[in-house]
Each structure stands twice: as structure tokens, then as C-alpha cells.
Amino acid sequence: MTISEVKIQFVRPNDGLIGFASIVLNNSLYLGSIGVYTKLSGGYRLTFPKKEGFDVFYPINRKTSHAIEQAIYDKLKKVRQTI
């Protein structure tokens, strides 16, 4: 699995939400509107989009979830170092 074009759009912090991430999966599928939240205990957590109570998309196994999380967290780390 290849995750590329990781982008983060920061927003004014609100109840832990700090921005939205987007990625391209296997150079063929764009996934956007991934919520990026800070945890009270430190670190980050991701939420995947829903529309009218239904999931739009989400990882269906731990390996995929971990790969997406790691790609977004790596990008956050790079961006935070330049601020």
C-alpha cells in the first residue's frame, strides 16, 4: 500500500480539532476530510468522515489504519517543526 500526497489544512482549534487531512492511496484513490484531533494525554487521533450518520469511508483493518495514521502523523511532525 502506498500513501502519498499527504496534506493537512489547519483550522482554528475547536474541541480538540486542529485540522483536516487528505491522502492519496495507491496513486488512485483520494481520501479527504479526515479529522485531526489532539488528545488530552498528548498525541493525535483521527476521525473519518460521516454523512447523515453513515460512514463515508474508514480503514477496515489495523494495518491500513496504522499506515494512514503514520503518514498523517509524519506530515504533522514535519509541519510542526517548521512553525
mmCIF file of the N, C-alpha and C atoms, coordinates in Angstrom:
data_MODEL
# 
_entry.id   MODEL 
# 
loop_
_atom_site.group_PDB 
_atom_site.id 
_atom_site.type_symbol 
_atom_site.label_atom_id 
_atom_site.label_alt_id 
_atom_site.label_comp_id 
_atom_site.label_asym_id 
_atom_site.label_entity_id 
_atom_site.label_seq_id 
_atom_site.pdbx_PDB_ins_code 
_atom_site.Cartn_x 
_atom_site.Cartn_y 
_atom_site.Cartn_z 
_atom_site.occupancy 
_atom_site.B_iso_or_equiv 
_atom_site.pdbx_formal_charge 
_atom_site.auth_seq_id 
_atom_site.auth_comp_id 
_atom_site.auth_asym_id 
_atom_site.auth_atom_id 
_atom_site.pdbx_PDB_model_num 
ATOM 1   N N  . MET A 1 1  ? 0.842   -1.164 0.000  1.00 0.00 ? 1  MET A N  1 
ATOM 2   C CA . MET A 1 1  ? 0.000   0.000  0.000  1.00 0.00 ? 1  MET A CA 1 
ATOM 3   C C  . MET A 1 1  ? 0.895   1.237  0.000  1.00 0.00 ? 1  MET A C  1 
ATOM 4   N N  . THR A 1 2  ? 0.568   2.187  -0.867 1.00 0.00 ? 2  THR A N  1 
ATOM 5   C CA . THR A 1 2  ? 1.323   3.418  -0.976 1.00 0.00 ? 2  THR A CA 1 
ATOM 6   C C  . THR A 1 2  ? 0.427   4.590  -0.595 1.00 0.00 ? 2  THR A C  1 
ATOM 7   N N  . ILE A 1 3  ? 0.892   5.380  0.347  1.00 0.00 ? 3  ILE A N  1 
ATOM 8   C CA . ILE A 1 3  ? 0.165   6.583  0.745  1.00 0.00 ? 3  ILE A CA 1 
ATOM 9   C C  . ILE A 1 3  ? 1.024   7.773  0.356  1.00 0.00 ? 3  ILE A C  1 
ATOM 10  N N  . SER A 1 4  ? 0.445   8.661  -0.445 1.00 0.00 ? 4  SER A N  1 
ATOM 11  C CA . SER A 1 4  ? 1.196   9.816  -0.921 1.00 0.00 ? 4  SER A CA 1 
ATOM 12  C C  . SER A 1 4  ? 0.331   11.066 -0.833 1.00 0.00 ? 4  SER A C  1 
ATOM 13  N N  . GLU A 1 5  ? 0.903   12.167 -1.224 1.00 0.00 ? 5  GLU A N  1 
ATOM 14  C CA . GLU A 1 5  ? 0.216   13.460 -1.263 1.00 0.00 ? 5  GLU A CA 1 
ATOM 15  C C  . GLU A 1 5  ? -0.548  13.751 0.033  1.00 0.00 ? 5  GLU A C  1 
ATOM 16  N N  . VAL A 1 6  ? 0.142   13.560 1.136  1.00 0.00 ? 6  VAL A N  1 
ATOM 17  C CA . VAL A 1 6  ? -0.468  13.842 2.438  1.00 0.00 ? 6  VAL A CA 1 
ATOM 18  C C  . VAL A 1 6  ? -0.503  15.355 2.630  1.00 0.00 ? 6  VAL A C  1 
ATOM 19  N N  . LYS A 1 7  ? -1.701  15.891 2.844  1.00 0.00 ? 7  LYS A N  1 
ATOM 20  C CA . LYS A 1 7  ? -1.866  17.329 3.048  1.00 0.00 ? 7  LYS A CA 1 
ATOM 21  C C  . LYS A 1 7  ? -2.706  17.549 4.296  1.00 0.00 ? 7  LYS A C  1 
ATOM 22  N N  . ILE A 1 8  ? -2.397  18.633 4.990  1.00 0.00 ? 8  ILE A N  1 
ATOM 23  C CA . ILE A 1 8  ? -3.155  18.981 6.194  1.00 0.00 ? 8  ILE A CA 1 
ATOM 24  C C  . ILE A 1 8  ? -3.573  20.433 6.092  1.00 0.00 ? 8  ILE A C  1 
ATOM 25  N N  . GLN A 1 9  ? -4.852  20.663 6.266  1.00 0.00 ? 9  GLN A N  1 
ATOM 26  C CA . GLN A 1 9  ? -5.406  22.016 6.304  1.00 0.00 ? 9  GLN A CA 1 
ATOM 27  C C  . GLN A 1 9  ? -5.755  22.310 7.756  1.00 0.00 ? 9  GLN A C  1 
ATOM 28  N N  . PHE A 1 10 ? -5.009  23.213 8.367  1.00 0.00 ? 10 PHE A N  1 
ATOM 29  C CA . PHE A 1 10 ? -5.261  23.539 9.762  1.00 0.00 ? 10 PHE A CA 1 
ATOM 30  C C  . PHE A 1 10 ? -6.456  24.470 9.892  1.00 0.00 ? 10 PHE A C  1 
ATOM 31  N N  . VAL A 1 11 ? -7.179  24.324 11.001 1.00 0.00 ? 11 VAL A N  1 
ATOM 32  C CA . VAL A 1 11 ? -8.313  25.177 11.321 1.00 0.00 ? 11 VAL A CA 1 
ATOM 33  C C  . VAL A 1 11 ? -8.093  25.757 12.718 1.00 0.00 ? 11 VAL A C  1 
ATOM 34  N N  . ARG A 1 12 ? -8.880  26.747 13.060 1.00 0.00 ? 12 ARG A N  1 
ATOM 35  C CA . ARG A 1 12 ? -8.823  27.280 14.422 1.00 0.00 ? 12 ARG A CA 1 
ATOM 36  C C  . ARG A 1 12 ? -9.228  26.149 15.369 1.00 0.00 ? 12 ARG A C  1 
ATOM 37  N N  . PRO A 1 13 ? -8.401  25.834 16.355 1.00 0.00 ? 13 PRO A N  1 
ATOM 38  C CA . PRO A 1 13 ? -8.717  24.712 17.255 1.00 0.00 ? 13 PRO A CA 1 
ATOM 39  C C  . PRO A 1 13 ? -10.105 24.848 17.876 1.00 0.00 ? 13 PRO A C  1 
ATOM 40  N N  . ASN A 1 14 ? -10.830 23.721 17.886 1.00 0.00 ? 14 ASN A N  1 
ATOM 41  C CA . ASN A 1 14 ? -12.183 23.693 18.419 1.00 0.00 ? 14 ASN A CA 1 
ATOM 42  C C  . ASN A 1 14 ? -12.458 22.311 18.985 1.00 0.00 ? 14 ASN A C  1 
ATOM 43  N N  . ASP A 1 15 ? -12.571 22.222 20.301 1.00 0.00 ? 15 ASP A N  1 
ATOM 44  C CA . ASP A 1 15 ? -12.819 20.933 20.974 1.00 0.00 ? 15 ASP A CA 1 
ATOM 45  C C  . ASP A 1 15 ? -11.821 19.858 20.559 1.00 0.00 ? 15 ASP A C  1 
ATOM 46  N N  . GLY A 1 16 ? -10.572 20.253 20.388 1.00 0.00 ? 16 GLY A N  1 
ATOM 47  C CA . GLY A 1 16 ? -9.523  19.306 20.034 1.00 0.00 ? 16 GLY A CA 1 
ATOM 48  C C  . GLY A 1 16 ? -9.251  19.189 18.548 1.00 0.00 ? 16 GLY A C  1 
ATOM 49  N N  . LEU A 1 17 ? -10.206 19.598 17.708 1.00 0.00 ? 17 LEU A N  1 
ATOM 50  C CA . LEU A 1 17 ? -9.995  19.544 16.259 1.00 0.00 ? 17 LEU A CA 1 
ATOM 51  C C  . LEU A 1 17 ? -8.980  20.601 15.856 1.00 0.00 ? 17 LEU A C  1 
ATOM 52  N N  . ILE A 1 18 ? -7.926  20.177 15.165 1.00 0.00 ? 18 ILE A N  1 
ATOM 53  C CA . ILE A 1 18 ? -6.909  21.135 14.723 1.00 0.00 ? 18 ILE A CA 1 
ATOM 54  C C  . ILE A 1 18 ? -6.821  21.234 13.207 1.00 0.00 ? 18 ILE A C  1 
ATOM 55  N N  . GLY A 1 19 ? -7.439  20.290 12.487 1.00 0.00 ? 19 GLY A N  1 
ATOM 56  C CA . GLY A 1 19 ? -7.373  20.367 11.037 1.00 0.00 ? 19 GLY A CA 1 
ATOM 57  C C  . GLY A 1 19 ? -7.987  19.158 10.362 1.00 0.00 ? 19 GLY A C  1 
ATOM 58  N N  . PHE A 1 20 ? -7.872  19.186 9.036  1.00 0.00 ? 20 PHE A N  1 
ATOM 59  C CA . PHE A 1 20 ? -8.363  18.090 8.207  1.00 0.00 ? 20 PHE A CA 1 
ATOM 60  C C  . PHE A 1 20 ? -7.232  17.629 7.302  1.00 0.00 ? 20 PHE A C  1 
ATOM 61  N N  . ALA A 1 21 ? -7.107  16.328 7.164  1.00 0.00 ? 21 ALA A N  1 
ATOM 62  C CA . ALA A 1 21 ? -6.058  15.752 6.328  1.00 0.00 ? 21 ALA A CA 1 
ATOM 63  C C  . ALA A 1 21 ? -6.665  15.101 5.095  1.00 0.00 ? 21 ALA A C  1 
ATOM 64  N N  . SER A 1 22 ? -5.828  15.010 4.059  1.00 0.00 ? 22 SER A N  1 
ATOM 65  C CA . SER A 1 22 ? -6.202  14.264 2.860  1.00 0.00 ? 22 SER A CA 1 
ATOM 66  C C  . SER A 1 22 ? -4.983  13.462 2.421  1.00 0.00 ? 22 SER A C  1 
ATOM 67  N N  . ILE A 1 23 ? -5.257  12.338 1.776  1.00 0.00 ? 23 ILE A N  1 
ATOM 68  C CA . ILE A 1 23 ? -4.193  11.470 1.282  1.00 0.00 ? 23 ILE A CA 1 
ATOM 69  C C  . ILE A 1 23 ? -4.595  10.903 -0.071 1.00 0.00 ? 23 ILE A C  1 
ATOM 70  N N  . VAL A 1 24 ? -3.618  10.379 -0.787 1.00 0.00 ? 24 VAL A N  1 
ATOM 71  C CA . VAL A 1 24 ? -3.874  9.605  -1.998 1.00 0.00 ? 24 VAL A CA 1 
ATOM 72  C C  . VAL A 1 24 ? -3.380  8.195  -1.718 1.00 0.00 ? 24 VAL A C  1 
ATOM 73  N N  . LEU A 1 25 ? -4.245  7.221  -1.952 1.00 0.00 ? 25 LEU A N  1 
ATOM 74  C CA . LEU A 1 25 ? -3.943  5.826  -1.671 1.00 0.00 ? 25 LEU A CA 1 
ATOM 75  C C  . LEU A 1 25 ? -3.653  5.090  -2.972 1.00 0.00 ? 25 LEU A C  1 
ATOM 76  N N  . ASN A 1 26 ? -2.502  4.453  -3.034 1.00 0.00 ? 26 ASN A N  1 
ATOM 77  C CA . ASN A 1 26 ? -2.081  3.662  -4.199 1.00 0.00 ? 26 ASN A CA 1 
ATOM 78  C C  . ASN A 1 26 ? -2.153  4.440  -5.507 1.00 0.00 ? 26 ASN A C  1 
ATOM 79  N N  . ASN A 1 27 ? -1.872  5.732  -5.433 1.00 0.00 ? 27 ASN A N  1 
ATOM 80  C CA . ASN A 1 27 ? -1.873  6.601  -6.621 1.00 0.00 ? 27 ASN A CA 1 
ATOM 81  C C  . ASN A 1 27 ? -3.171  6.541  -7.400 1.00 0.00 ? 27 ASN A C  1 
ATOM 82  N N  . SER A 1 28 ? -4.282  6.164  -6.737 1.00 0.00 ? 28 SER A N  1 
ATOM 83  C CA . SER A 1 28 ? -5.531  6.035  -7.487 1.00 0.00 ? 28 SER A CA 1 
ATOM 84  C C  . SER A 1 28 ? -6.785  6.422  -6.712 1.00 0.00 ? 28 SER A C  1 
ATOM 85  N N  . LEU A 1 29 ? -6.680  6.674  -5.416 1.00 0.00 ? 29 LEU A N  1 
ATOM 86  C CA . LEU A 1 29 ? -7.873  6.993  -4.643 1.00 0.00 ? 29 LEU A CA 1 
ATOM 87  C C  . LEU A 1 29 ? -7.573  8.136  -3.687 1.00 0.00 ? 29 LEU A C  1 
ATOM 88  N N  . TYR A 1 30 ? -8.323  9.236  -3.847 1.00 0.00 ? 30 TYR A N  1 
ATOM 89  C CA . TYR A 1 30 ? -8.189  10.395 -2.970 1.00 0.00 ? 30 TYR A CA 1 
ATOM 90  C C  . TYR A 1 30 ? -9.126  10.218 -1.775 1.00 0.00 ? 30 TYR A C  1 
ATOM 91  N N  . LEU A 1 31 ? -8.604  10.395 -0.573 1.00 0.00 ? 31 LEU A N  1 
ATOM 92  C CA . LEU A 1 31 ? -9.399  10.327 0.648  1.00 0.00 ? 31 LEU A CA 1 
ATOM 93  C C  . LEU A 1 31 ? -9.198  11.640 1.392  1.00 0.00 ? 31 LEU A C  1 
ATOM 94  N N  . GLY A 1 32 ? -10.274 12.372 1.635  1.00 0.00 ? 32 GLY A N  1 
ATOM 95  C CA . GLY A 1 32 ? -10.171 13.673 2.288  1.00 0.00 ? 32 GLY A CA 1 
ATOM 96  C C  . GLY A 1 32 ? -11.106 13.790 3.465  1.00 0.00 ? 32 GLY A C  1 
ATOM 97  N N  . SER A 1 33 ? -11.083 14.943 4.083  1.00 0.00 ? 33 SER A N  1 
ATOM 98  C CA . SER A 1 33 ? -11.925 15.263 5.246  1.00 0.00 ? 33 SER A CA 1 
ATOM 99  C C  . SER A 1 33 ? -11.653 14.355 6.441  1.00 0.00 ? 33 SER A C  1 
ATOM 100 N N  . ILE A 1 34 ? -10.417 13.941 6.606  1.00 0.00 ? 34 ILE A N  1 
ATOM 101 C CA . ILE A 1 34 ? -10.021 13.144 7.760  1.00 0.00 ? 34 ILE A CA 1 
ATOM 102 C C  . ILE A 1 34 ? -9.726  14.118 8.898  1.00 0.00 ? 34 ILE A C  1 
ATOM 103 N N  . GLY A 1 35 ? -10.531 14.069 9.945  1.00 0.00 ? 35 GLY A N  1 
ATOM 104 C CA . GLY A 1 35 ? -10.359 14.988 11.066 1.00 0.00 ? 35 GLY A CA 1 
ATOM 105 C C  . GLY A 1 35 ? -9.123  14.650 11.874 1.00 0.00 ? 35 GLY A C  1 
ATOM 106 N N  . VAL A 1 36 ? -8.368  15.686 12.241 1.00 0.00 ? 36 VAL A N  1 
ATOM 107 C CA . VAL A 1 36 ? -7.172  15.513 13.067 1.00 0.00 ? 36 VAL A CA 1 
ATOM 108 C C  . VAL A 1 36 ? -7.433  16.220 14.394 1.00 0.00 ? 36 VAL A C  1 
ATOM 109 N N  . TYR A 1 37 ? -7.402  15.447 15.467 1.00 0.00 ? 37 TYR A N  1 
ATOM 110 C CA . TYR A 1 37 ? -7.671  15.957 16.808 1.00 0.00 ? 37 TYR A CA 1 
ATOM 111 C C  . TYR A 1 37 ? -6.460  15.750 17.705 1.00 0.00 ? 37 TYR A C  1 
ATOM 112 N N  . THR A 1 38 ? -6.283  16.653 18.662 1.00 0.00 ? 38 THR A N  1 
ATOM 113 C CA . THR A 1 38 ? -5.278  16.434 19.695 1.00 0.00 ? 38 THR A CA 1 
ATOM 114 C C  . THR A 1 38 ? -5.916  15.651 20.829 1.00 0.00 ? 38 THR A C  1 
ATOM 115 N N  . LYS A 1 39 ? -5.115  14.831 21.473 1.00 0.00 ? 39 LYS A N  1 
ATOM 116 C CA . LYS A 1 39 ? -5.567  14.074 22.644 1.00 0.00 ? 39 LYS A CA 1 
ATOM 117 C C  . LYS A 1 39 ? -5.166  14.843 23.897 1.00 0.00 ? 39 LYS A C  1 
ATOM 118 N N  . LEU A 1 40 ? -5.973  14.752 24.934 1.00 0.00 ? 40 LEU A N  1 
ATOM 119 C CA . LEU A 1 40 ? -5.617  15.395 26.200 1.00 0.00 ? 40 LEU A CA 1 
ATOM 120 C C  . LEU A 1 40 ? -4.335  14.821 26.773 1.00 0.00 ? 40 LEU A C  1 
ATOM 121 N N  . SER A 1 41 ? -4.107  13.529 26.520 1.00 0.00 ? 41 SER A N  1 
ATOM 122 C CA . SER A 1 41 ? -2.918  12.860 27.041 1.00 0.00 ? 41 SER A CA 1 
ATOM 123 C C  . SER A 1 41 ? -1.693  13.065 26.151 1.00 0.00 ? 41 SER A C  1 
ATOM 124 N N  . GLY A 1 42 ? -1.843  13.863 25.089 1.00 0.00 ? 42 GLY A N  1 
ATOM 125 C CA . GLY A 1 42 ? -0.751  14.080 24.147 1.00 0.00 ? 42 GLY A CA 1 
ATOM 126 C C  . GLY A 1 42 ? -0.943  13.240 22.908 1.00 0.00 ? 42 GLY A C  1 
ATOM 127 N N  . GLY A 1 43 ? -0.399  13.668 21.814 1.00 0.00 ? 43 GLY A N  1 
ATOM 128 C CA . GLY A 1 43 ? -0.534  12.948 20.560 1.00 0.00 ? 43 GLY A CA 1 
ATOM 129 C C  . GLY A 1 43 ? -1.782  13.380 19.805 1.00 0.00 ? 43 GLY A C  1 
ATOM 130 N N  . TYR A 1 44 ? -2.137  12.567 18.828 1.00 0.00 ? 44 TYR A N  1 
ATOM 131 C CA . TYR A 1 44 ? -3.241  12.890 17.936 1.00 0.00 ? 44 TYR A CA 1 
ATOM 132 C C  . TYR A 1 44 ? -4.144  11.678 17.733 1.00 0.00 ? 44 TYR A C  1 
ATOM 133 N N  . ARG A 1 45 ? -5.352  11.951 17.268 1.00 0.00 ? 45 ARG A N  1 
ATOM 134 C CA . ARG A 1 45 ? -6.253  10.884 16.841 1.00 0.00 ? 45 ARG A CA 1 
ATOM 135 C C  . ARG A 1 45 ? -6.952  11.351 15.582 1.00 0.00 ? 45 ARG A C  1 
ATOM 136 N N  . LEU A 1 46 ? -7.358  10.404 14.765 1.00 0.00 ? 46 LEU A N  1 
ATOM 137 C CA . LEU A 1 46 ? -8.016  10.704 13.501 1.00 0.00 ? 46 LEU A CA 1 
ATOM 138 C C  . LEU A 1 46 ? -9.471  10.271 13.547 1.00 0.00 ? 46 LEU A C  1 
ATOM 139 N N  . THR A 1 47 ? -10.311 11.007 12.829 1.00 0.00 ? 47 THR A N  1 
ATOM 140 C CA . THR A 1 47 ? -11.692 10.595 12.630 1.00 0.00 ? 47 THR A CA 1 
ATOM 141 C C  . THR A 1 47 ? -11.960 10.608 11.130 1.00 0.00 ? 47 THR A C  1 
ATOM 142 N N  . PHE A 1 48 ? -12.785 9.685  10.698 1.00 0.00 ? 48 PHE A N  1 
ATOM 143 C CA . PHE A 1 48 ? -13.094 9.574  9.279  1.00 0.00 ? 48 PHE A CA 1 
ATOM 144 C C  . PHE A 1 48 ? -14.495 10.116 9.018  1.00 0.00 ? 48 PHE A C  1 
ATOM 145 N N  . PRO A 1 49 ? -14.718 10.659 7.826  1.00 0.00 ? 49 PRO A N  1 
ATOM 146 C CA . PRO A 1 49 ? -15.960 11.396 7.562  1.00 0.00 ? 49 PRO A CA 1 
ATOM 147 C C  . PRO A 1 49 ? -17.225 10.542 7.594  1.00 0.00 ? 49 PRO A C  1 
ATOM 148 N N  . LYS A 1 50 ? -18.290 11.194 8.025  1.00 0.00 ? 50 LYS A N  1 
ATOM 149 C CA . LYS A 1 50 ? -19.631 10.594 8.024  1.00 0.00 ? 50 LYS A CA 1 
ATOM 150 C C  . LYS A 1 50 ? -20.564 11.587 7.347  1.00 0.00 ? 50 LYS A C  1 
ATOM 151 N N  . LYS A 1 51 ? -21.600 11.091 6.742  1.00 0.00 ? 51 LYS A N  1 
ATOM 152 C CA . LYS A 1 51 ? -22.612 11.950 6.141  1.00 0.00 ? 51 LYS A CA 1 
ATOM 153 C C  . LYS A 1 51 ? -23.968 11.429 6.579  1.00 0.00 ? 51 LYS A C  1 
ATOM 154 N N  . GLU A 1 52 ? -24.704 12.286 7.265  1.00 0.00 ? 52 GLU A N  1 
ATOM 155 C CA . GLU A 1 52 ? -26.030 11.937 7.763  1.00 0.00 ? 52 GLU A CA 1 
ATOM 156 C C  . GLU A 1 52 ? -26.006 10.630 8.564  1.00 0.00 ? 52 GLU A C  1 
ATOM 157 N N  . GLY A 1 53 ? -24.960 10.477 9.384  1.00 0.00 ? 53 GLY A N  1 
ATOM 158 C CA . GLY A 1 53 ? -24.866 9.319  10.256 1.00 0.00 ? 53 GLY A CA 1 
ATOM 159 C C  . GLY A 1 53 ? -24.259 8.077  9.634  1.00 0.00 ? 53 GLY A C  1 
ATOM 160 N N  . PHE A 1 54 ? -23.927 8.114  8.348  1.00 0.00 ? 54 PHE A N  1 
ATOM 161 C CA . PHE A 1 54 ? -23.337 6.953  7.673  1.00 0.00 ? 54 PHE A CA 1 
ATOM 162 C C  . PHE A 1 54 ? -21.865 7.203  7.405  1.00 0.00 ? 54 PHE A C  1 
ATOM 163 N N  . ASP A 1 55 ? -21.051 6.165  7.587  1.00 0.00 ? 55 ASP A N  1 
ATOM 164 C CA . ASP A 1 55 ? -19.626 6.281  7.292  1.00 0.00 ? 55 ASP A CA 1 
ATOM 165 C C  . ASP A 1 55 ? -19.417 6.464  5.802  1.00 0.00 ? 55 ASP A C  1 
ATOM 166 N N  . VAL A 1 56 ? -18.573 7.445  5.438  1.00 0.00 ? 56 VAL A N  1 
ATOM 167 C CA . VAL A 1 56 ? -18.222 7.654  4.036  1.00 0.00 ? 56 VAL A CA 1 
ATOM 168 C C  . VAL A 1 56 ? -17.112 6.677  3.654  1.00 0.00 ? 56 VAL A C  1 
ATOM 169 N N  . PHE A 1 57 ? -16.078 6.623  4.484  1.00 0.00 ? 57 PHE A N  1 
ATOM 170 C CA . PHE A 1 57 ? -15.008 5.628  4.322  1.00 0.00 ? 57 PHE A CA 1 
ATOM 171 C C  . PHE A 1 57 ? -14.270 5.515  5.645  1.00 0.00 ? 57 PHE A C  1 
ATOM 172 N N  . TYR A 1 58 ? -13.582 4.399  5.828  1.00 0.00 ? 58 TYR A N  1 
ATOM 173 C CA . TYR A 1 58 ? -12.760 4.174  7.005  1.00 0.00 ? 58 TYR A CA 1 
ATOM 174 C C  . TYR A 1 58 ? -11.913 2.937  6.749  1.00 0.00 ? 58 TYR A C  1 
ATOM 175 N N  . PRO A 1 59 ? -10.759 2.828  7.413  1.00 0.00 ? 59 PRO A N  1 
ATOM 176 C CA . PRO A 1 59 ? -9.919  1.637  7.246  1.00 0.00 ? 59 PRO A CA 1 
ATOM 177 C C  . PRO A 1 59 ? -10.613 0.424  7.867  1.00 0.00 ? 59 PRO A C  1 
ATOM 178 N N  . ILE A 1 60 ? -10.519 -0.718 7.192  1.00 0.00 ? 60 ILE A N  1 
ATOM 179 C CA . ILE A 1 60 ? -11.212 -1.902 7.704  1.00 0.00 ? 60 ILE A CA 1 
ATOM 180 C C  . ILE A 1 60 ? -10.298 -2.889 8.422  1.00 0.00 ? 60 ILE A C  1 
ATOM 181 N N  . ASN A 1 61 ? -9.011  -2.574 8.482  1.00 0.00 ? 61 ASN A N  1 
ATOM 182 C CA . ASN A 1 61 ? -8.119  -3.428 9.282  1.00 0.00 ? 61 ASN A CA 1 
ATOM 183 C C  . ASN A 1 61 ? -7.043  -2.568 9.935  1.00 0.00 ? 61 ASN A C  1 
ATOM 184 N N  . ARG A 1 62 ? -6.430  -3.126 10.938 1.00 0.00 ? 62 ARG A N  1 
ATOM 185 C CA . ARG A 1 62 ? -5.440  -2.378 11.734 1.00 0.00 ? 62 ARG A CA 1 
ATOM 186 C C  . ARG A 1 62 ? -4.224  -1.966 10.909 1.00 0.00 ? 62 ARG A C  1 
ATOM 187 N N  . LYS A 1 63 ? -3.795  -2.800 9.979  1.00 0.00 ? 63 LYS A N  1 
ATOM 188 C CA . LYS A 1 63 ? -2.618  -2.490 9.157  1.00 0.00 ? 63 LYS A CA 1 
ATOM 189 C C  . LYS A 1 63 ? -2.860  -1.226 8.329  1.00 0.00 ? 63 LYS A C  1 
ATOM 190 N N  . THR A 1 64 ? -4.026  -1.138 7.713  1.00 0.00 ? 64 THR A N  1 
ATOM 191 C CA . THR A 1 64 ? -4.363  0.041  6.908  1.00 0.00 ? 64 THR A CA 1 
ATOM 192 C C  . THR A 1 64 ? -4.514  1.266  7.797  1.00 0.00 ? 64 THR A C  1 
ATOM 193 N N  . SER A 1 65 ? -5.193  1.100  8.917  1.00 0.00 ? 65 SER A N  1 
ATOM 194 C CA . SER A 1 65 ? -5.376  2.202  9.856  1.00 0.00 ? 65 SER A CA 1 
ATOM 195 C C  . SER A 1 65 ? -4.029  2.743  10.325 1.00 0.00 ? 65 SER A C  1 
ATOM 196 N N  . HIS A 1 66 ? -3.142  1.851  10.676 1.00 0.00 ? 66 HIS A N  1 
ATOM 197 C CA . HIS A 1 66 ? -1.818  2.261  11.152 1.00 0.00 ? 66 HIS A CA 1 
ATOM 198 C C  . HIS A 1 66 ? -1.040  2.994  10.051 1.00 0.00 ? 66 HIS A C  1 
ATOM 199 N N  . ALA A 1 67 ? -1.111  2.514  8.821  1.00 0.00 ? 67 ALA A N  1 
ATOM 200 C CA . ALA A 1 67 ? -0.386  3.155  7.717  1.00 0.00 ? 67 ALA A CA 1 
ATOM 201 C C  . ALA A 1 67 ? -0.898  4.580  7.476  1.00 0.00 ? 67 ALA A C  1 
ATOM 202 N N  . ILE A 1 68 ? -2.210  4.758  7.508  1.00 0.00 ? 68 ILE A N  1 
ATOM 203 C CA . ILE A 1 68 ? -2.787  6.096  7.321  1.00 0.00 ? 68 ILE A CA 1 
ATOM 204 C C  . ILE A 1 68 ? -2.394  7.007  8.482  1.00 0.00 ? 68 ILE A C  1 
ATOM 205 N N  . GLU A 1 69 ? -2.531  6.504  9.694  1.00 0.00 ? 69 GLU A N  1 
ATOM 206 C CA . GLU A 1 69 ? -2.160  7.288  10.871 1.00 0.00 ? 69 GLU A CA 1 
ATOM 207 C C  . GLU A 1 69 ? -0.698  7.709  10.793 1.00 0.00 ? 69 GLU A C  1 
ATOM 208 N N  . GLN A 1 70 ? 0.177   6.781  10.475 1.00 0.00 ? 70 GLN A N  1 
ATOM 209 C CA . GLN A 1 70 ? 1.605   7.076  10.448 1.00 0.00 ? 70 GLN A CA 1 
ATOM 210 C C  . GLN A 1 70 ? 1.940   8.130  9.390  1.00 0.00 ? 70 GLN A C  1 
ATOM 211 N N  . ALA A 1 71 ? 1.333   8.026  8.214  1.00 0.00 ? 71 ALA A N  1 
ATOM 212 C CA . ALA A 1 71 ? 1.590   9.002  7.152  1.00 0.00 ? 71 ALA A CA 1 
ATOM 213 C C  . ALA A 1 71 ? 1.145   10.402 7.580  1.00 0.00 ? 71 ALA A C  1 
ATOM 214 N N  . ILE A 1 72 ? -0.013  10.486 8.189  1.00 0.00 ? 72 ILE A N  1 
ATOM 215 C CA . ILE A 1 72 ? -0.518  11.792 8.625  1.00 0.00 ? 72 ILE A CA 1 
ATOM 216 C C  . ILE A 1 72 ? 0.291   12.316 9.805  1.00 0.00 ? 72 ILE A C  1 
ATOM 217 N N  . TYR A 1 73 ? 0.636   11.464 10.765 1.00 0.00 ? 73 TYR A N  1 
ATOM 218 C CA . TYR A 1 73 ? 1.429   11.902 11.910 1.00 0.00 ? 73 TYR A CA 1 
ATOM 219 C C  . TYR A 1 73 ? 2.818   12.362 11.477 1.00 0.00 ? 73 TYR A C  1 
ATOM 220 N N  . ASP A 1 74 ? 3.413   11.670 10.501 1.00 0.00 ? 74 ASP A N  1 
ATOM 221 C CA . ASP A 1 74 ? 4.724   12.089 9.986  1.00 0.00 ? 74 ASP A CA 1 
ATOM 222 C C  . ASP A 1 74 ? 4.631   13.483 9.359  1.00 0.00 ? 74 ASP A C  1 
ATOM 223 N N  . LYS A 1 75 ? 3.563   13.729 8.609  1.00 0.00 ? 75 LYS A N  1 
ATOM 224 C CA . LYS A 1 75 ? 3.372   15.040 7.993  1.00 0.00 ? 75 LYS A CA 1 
ATOM 225 C C  . LYS A 1 75 ? 3.168   16.107 9.070  1.00 0.00 ? 75 LYS A C  1 
ATOM 226 N N  . LEU A 1 76 ? 2.367   15.799 10.092 1.00 0.00 ? 76 LEU A N  1 
ATOM 227 C CA . LEU A 1 76 ? 2.171   16.740 11.203 1.00 0.00 ? 76 LEU A CA 1 
ATOM 228 C C  . LEU A 1 76 ? 3.499   17.084 11.863 1.00 0.00 ? 76 LEU A C  1 
ATOM 229 N N  . LYS A 1 77 ? 4.329   16.083 12.071 1.00 0.00 ? 77 LYS A N  1 
ATOM 230 C CA . LYS A 1 77 ? 5.629   16.295 12.711 1.00 0.00 ? 77 LYS A CA 1 
ATOM 231 C C  . LYS A 1 77 ? 6.490   17.238 11.873 1.00 0.00 ? 77 LYS A C  1 
ATOM 232 N N  . LYS A 1 78 ? 6.504   17.040 10.562 1.00 0.00 ? 78 LYS A N  1 
ATOM 233 C CA . LYS A 1 78 ? 7.286   17.898 9.669  1.00 0.00 ? 78 LYS A CA 1 
ATOM 234 C C  . LYS A 1 78 ? 6.767   19.323 9.694  1.00 0.00 ? 78 LYS A C  1 
ATOM 235 N N  . VAL A 1 79 ? 5.452   19.474 9.635  1.00 0.00 ? 79 VAL A N  1 
ATOM 236 C CA . VAL A 1 79 ? 4.854   20.803 9.612  1.00 0.00 ? 79 VAL A CA 1 
ATOM 237 C C  . VAL A 1 79 ? 5.091   21.521 10.938 1.00 0.00 ? 79 VAL A C  1 
ATOM 238 N N  . ARG A 1 80 ? 4.917   20.828 12.036 1.00 0.00 ? 80 ARG A N  1 
ATOM 239 C CA . ARG A 1 80 ? 5.111   21.432 13.365 1.00 0.00 ? 80 ARG A CA 1 
ATOM 240 C C  . ARG A 1 80 ? 6.550   21.873 13.576 1.00 0.00 ? 80 ARG A C  1 
ATOM 241 N N  . GLN A 1 81 ? 7.521   21.197 12.970 1.00 0.00 ? 81 GLN A N  1 
ATOM 242 C CA . GLN A 1 81 ? 8.928   21.568 13.125 1.00 0.00 ? 81 GLN A CA 1 
ATOM 243 C C  . GLN A 1 81 ? 9.241   22.875 12.405 1.00 0.00 ? 81 GLN A C  1 
ATOM 244 N N  . THR A 1 82 ? 8.459   23.191 11.368 1.00 0.00 ? 82 THR A N  1 
ATOM 245 C CA . THR A 1 82 ? 8.737   24.419 10.608 1.00 0.00 ? 82 THR A CA 1 
ATOM 246 C C  . THR A 1 82 ? 8.021   25.629 11.184 1.00 0.00 ? 82 THR A C  1 
ATOM 247 N N  . ILE A 1 83 ? 7.126   25.385 12.145 1.00 0.00 ? 83 ILE A N  1 
ATOM 248 C CA . ILE A 1 83 ? 6.386   26.520 12.741 1.00 0.00 ? 83 ILE A CA 1 
ATOM 249 C C  . ILE A 1 83 ? 7.172   27.108 13.895 1.00 0.00 ? 83 ILE A C  1 
# 
